[in-house]
Amino acid sequence: QVQLVESGGGLVQPGGSLRLSCVASGSGFSIYTMGWYRQAPGKQRELVATITKGGNTNYADSVKGRFTISRDNAKNTMYLQMNSLKPEDTAVYYCNGEFRRVGGSISGWGQGTQVTVSS
């Protein structure tokens, strides 16, 4: 019913940058709040940043000032610009979206994209 597809992960040196993208689709649904989450090996999945349909944003303290979340509602696409990357940012990054239609809403997850920060 709904689908989220991430792209843009990869290997980058400390201090480098990456831009993640997430394309959402869902017949009959409108997409509201979207967010990026990450999960490092042996750790729980954690919030990175969220953005509402109106553009209000929220960030984890660990990424404030380095990461920027944005979205293009016309393209149903969300982005995460990651600057000044650190080794501790290494994780699988997941896209999440709240899909709504008359009668209810559902939450969808992407398959994840690996981000590795290493020299």
RAUR-V188967 format. One record per residue. N is the residue number from 1. PSI is psi in degrees with one decimal (none if undefined). OMEGA is omega as a letter, one per 30 degrees, with the letter a starting at -180 (none if undefined). D_CENTER is the distance of its C-alpha to the mean C-alpha in Angstrom with 1 decimal. Layout:
<<N,PSI,OMEGA,D_CENTER> <N,PSI,OMEGA,D_CENTER>>
This chain:
<<1,-48.7,l,19.7> <2,152.8,a,16.0> <3,141.2,l,13.7> <4,128.6,a,10.1> <5,117.8,l,10.1> <6,156.7,l,7.9> <7,164.4,l,9.9> <8,-3.7,l,10.7> <9,173.0,l,11.0> <10,-167.2,l,14.5> <11,130.7,a,17.1> <12,150.2,l,17.6> <13,154.3,l,20.3> <14,136.7,a,20.0> <15,-8.4,a,19.7> <16,-175.1,a,18.1> <17,152.6,l,15.0> <18,154.0,l,12.3> <19,119.6,l,10.1> <20,147.5,l,7.1> <21,151.6,l,7.3> <22,119.5,l,6.7> <23,126.5,a,10.1> <24,145.1,l,11.2> <25,149.9,l,14.9> <26,108.0,a,17.4> <27,124.3,l,21.0> <28,-1.6,a,22.4> <29,152.4,l,19.2> <30,147.1,a,17.6> <31,127.3,a,14.0> <32,-117.7,a,13.7> <33,135.2,l,11.2> <34,158.5,a,7.5> <35,162.3,l,4.9> <36,135.7,l,2.6> <37,161.4,l,5.8> <38,154.3,l,8.1> <39,116.8,l,11.7> <40,157.7,a,14.5> <41,129.5,l,17.8> <42,5.1,a,19.9> <43,162.6,l,17.5> <44,155.5,l,15.9> <45,136.4,a,12.2> <46,154.3,l,11.1> <47,136.3,l,9.1> <48,-54.1,a,7.4> <49,152.2,l,7.1> <50,158.7,l,7.7> <51,131.2,l,9.5> <52,171.7,l,12.5> <53,-30.0,l,14.2> <54,-4.8,l,16.5> <55,4.8,l,14.2> <56,135.0,a,14.6> <57,157.2,l,12.1> <58,136.7,a,12.0> <59,149.3,l,11.2> <60,145.9,a,12.3> <61,-33.5,a,15.6> <62,-16.8,a,14.9> <63,-4.3,a,12.6> <64,134.3,l,14.4> <65,-12.2,l,16.2> <66,-35.9,a,14.3> <67,147.2,l,10.7> <68,123.1,l,10.3> <69,142.0,l,7.7> <70,170.0,l,9.5> <71,155.1,l,10.2> <72,101.0,a,13.3> <73,-32.3,a,14.7> <74,-28.5,a,17.4> <75,1.3,a,15.3> <76,42.5,a,12.9> <77,138.9,l,10.1> <78,149.4,a,7.1> <79,156.9,l,6.7> <80,108.2,l,6.1> <81,119.5,a,9.7> <82,116.0,l,10.7> <83,164.0,l,14.4> <84,49.3,a,17.1> <85,145.0,a,15.4> <86,157.2,l,17.3> <87,-32.8,l,18.2> <88,-5.8,l,16.7> <89,-6.3,l,13.2> <90,124.8,a,14.0> <91,170.7,l,12.0> <92,126.9,a,10.3> <93,128.9,a,6.5> <94,142.5,l,5.6> <95,138.9,l,4.1> <96,143.8,l,6.6> <97,143.5,l,9.1> <98,116.1,a,12.5> <99,130.0,a,15.1> <100,146.9,l,18.6> <101,171.7,a,22.0> <102,123.2,l,25.6> <103,-11.9,l,26.3> <104,-177.2,l,23.0> <105,157.6,l,19.3> <106,157.6,l,17.1> <107,131.7,a,13.6> <108,154.3,l,11.9> <109,145.0,l,9.7> <110,179.1,a,9.0> <111,-13.3,l,11.2> <112,149.9,l,9.0> <113,134.4,a,9.5> <114,131.1,l,11.8> <115,123.1,l,11.8> <116,123.2,l,15.3> <117,110.4,a,16.9> <118,147.1,l,20.6> <119,none,none,23.9>>
